[in-house]
Amino acid sequence: MVEDKGKGDLLELQDQGVDFVGALQSLPVTTSRPNHSEVLLPRVRNRILAGAIVVLVVVALTHQEEVRRGVYQAGFEMIEQPGIRDALLSMVASGLEFAATHDTSVVNPDLEGKYQKGIAIEKNEQYRPLLEMIQEGVEEYEATHDSTVVYERSVAYRDYDYYKVGFQEAVSQEGSVKDVTTERFVTLMPEEARSEWDFGLLVFSSFSDCVIQGSGFYDRVYEQTGLGWDEVVAGLHGDVVNPVARGYLIDMQQYVESEVERNGGQPISASRILAYTLDRNNGDLAKSLWDTAIFLKFMARANLQALQRNEKAEFTGFDQRAGENTQWFVDNILDEYGKVNPYTAYVGQAFRDDINPSERTNFDQNTSLVNLIGEPYHVWQIAAYLDAFPPEIVNMFVGLNMYSTKESQGESKIAADMWGLVGLSDLDQYLQGNGK
């Protein structure tokens, strides 16, 4: 039994061999609806966690400015400790997955598209950590090339102290922590970094939306058109930018579908897409991570007919065209994201899930196939951000974004994002190990 050593000794306990993250990750995931005795301990754990979060929020919103400052300072100190950060992320992810398995609904074909309660969410046997997928893609590339991959940070990269000092200055300017909004914090980012962050919030309206700084998409535009970034972002050259981006997307789509065919018709890991983009980007790992994330987002959220017919690339969301997006992911991309709730469990919903949630009865984001196919690009985007942001800030901003969109994401999808954040400092070290 571990002796209670008091506040502040979590890292020391870890140094003594107490594996908090391992213990949390080993918590059982049920594949059927458990009885009350089986879920008592996890339920208590998650209620304690929820209570702690509520207390922190209440304290942060109090009129006692000095208390709020103390809470935010404690938050920064926690972010600075990867062991504590990963343990808390693991705990929250496990709690969210537990919640998802106990309040879920799926389409019942006999009820004309209505949803029924009481069907348990499955464990995802294909789950893998993000770092493992990236390593696999790199190894596949290097096995067929004489050169090794290279990772170079963006010129927009700023370390954690830059953002921490900037936040403290913003507090002084605004007069209180409460008045420093997420939007105000984003203004601390250098312009080049902000273009990467904005991609995470992007709703597609054209192929040129795929062209962001730091990506291989932009390299191709520059090589084929000579347009500088300022000209691209001005949006006045869509007639030459769109065909370049569309052509690269088609190349990637054809590669994936040919690899699936070679794999006996079975979906492939997105690590194969990373290997392909590394080949196209001459081993540039930062650009290839962005290309992988951009491609997966386009295939999940834009009308795919635009690729074949050269139509306007538009955001599909939950409209009638989204069934093609869901079917493409089920057929082609292995679900390795999140420890429960693989999107392959809802194949029957591929063409039932493409109507507006407000028009349904008992809509549940945890079983929405359109929603769940967003997990791959969410997780790869986390890795791509590291070329411009330190892992502490990626944790912070992705966490803020997940919180602000929690109603539309659902517990299991947010949990998948959190598993993508676990071990981010290790991933950052791995990427830097391939640096110039």
Secondary structure, 3 states (H helix, E strand, C coil): CCCCCCCCCHHHHHHCCCCHHHHHHCCCCCCCCCCHHHHHHHHHHHHHHHHHHHHHHHHHCCCCHHHHHHHHHHHHHHHCCHHHHHHHHHHHHHHHHHHHCCCCEEECHHHCCCEEECCCCCECCCCCCHHHHHHHHHHHHHHCCCCCCEECCCCCCCCHHHHHHHHHHHHHHHCCHHHCCHHHHHCCCCHHHHHHHHHCCCCCCCHHHHCCCCCHHHHHHHHHHCCCHHHHHCCCCHHHHHHHHHHHHHHHHHHHHHHHHHCCCCCECCHHHHHHHHHHCCCEHHHHHHHHHHHHHHHHHECCHHHHHCCCCCECCCCCCHHHHHHHHHHHECCCCCCECCHHHHHHHCCCCCCCHHHCCCCCHHHCHHHHCCHHHHHHHHHHHCCCCCHHHHHHHHHHHHHHCHHHHCHHHHHHHHHHHCCHHHHHHHHHCCEC
